[in-house]
Amino acid sequence: LERAVPAECAEFGMYGPRPTADDIVAAKTALVWWADPAVAHPVTFRWIDASADADDSRLIVVDPGETQTAAESDHDVRPEPGTDVALARAVLARVVERGDVDETVIDRSTTGFA
């Protein structure tokens, strides 16, 4: 943890709490990118899986390999090597296009976003 905190602060500009079980269960969409929480974080994955099974919620996994989490997902996206950054940019562009961004967070956390 001693090294993780400075690394996370450098990468994300902060070190803070992760989403709670309530946040995860309330989500309409869970996007898991290059991770396998079914194996690495089974308790968290139970929350993700329960949320994806509820109502109109869904689980999307982006990973080039076969994972246990992907096997449970609604959408298993397997980008070719070297295309994941282009996919991430396309997803971000769509989020911005739809206006699904928190302007307060953007203003507080970024420079030159517009």
N, C-alpha and C positions, 0 to 999 in steps of 0.2 A: 504494500500500500504506500510505502514511503516514496517509491518512484512513480506510482500510478497517479497520485494527485498532481504533481507538477506536469506530468505528461498530458493528463486530461485538461488541465488549465491551459497549457500551450496549444493543444489541438482545438478545444471547444470554447476557450475563453472563460471557463468556469469549471468548478467541481461542485456537483450538487446531487440531490437525491434523484433516484430513478423513479419512473412511474410506479405508482402503487398498484396493488391488486385491483382496487376500485377503478383506477384509470384504465387499466388493461381490459377489464371486463366491460366497461362502458364504451370502448372503442368500436366503431362500425367497421373499421378496417385495421388489421395488423399487418404491417410490412416488415418481414424479417429479411435482412440483406446480408448475405455471406456469414450466416451464423446457423447453428443447429441447437437451439435451446432445448429441444426434446432430449438431447444428450447432455449438453453442457449445463443447463439450468432447468431441470425437470419440474420443479415447483412453479417457476414462472411460466413454463410451457403449459402446465395444466390450466393456468388462468387464460393464456392466449387461446388455447384449444377450446375452452369453455365459451369464451367470447365469440370465437368463430362459429361455433355450433348454434349460437343463439340468434333468433330473429333473422335479420338480413345482413348480419355481420359476415366478414370473410377474412381469410388468412391468405396472404400472398407471400411467396418465398422466392427470392432472387439468389440463386447460387448455381454455379456451373456443374456442381456435382450432385449426386443422389444423397439426400439426407433424410433422417427420420422425420424432421419437421416438414420437409417438402412432401413426404409421403402422406402427411395429414392435411396438406394445404388445399385450398380451393383453386389456387393458381400457382403452378410450379414453373417459374421463368428461369431458363438456363441460358444465360448469355454466352456467346462465344468468347474465348480469351481475348482481352483487349477491347471489348465493347461495353464493359460495365460502366465506364465513366460516361460514355455517350448516352447510355440508358438512364443513368442518374440525372444527367442534364436535361434529358427529355421529360422525365418525371417532374423535376423541379419547374421546368418551363410550363408544364400543364397546371401545376399547383398555383403558380403565379397567375397564369392566364385566367383561371377560374376565380381568382381572388381569395383563395383558401390559405392566406398567410396572416399571421398575427403581426400587424404593422407596428405595434408597440415593441415587440421582441425584435423585429427587423431594425427599427430605428435605434434601439438600445444596443444591439449586438453587432451591427455591421456598418461598414463604410462603403458608400458608392453602390449600394444594392440596386437602386432604381436604374 
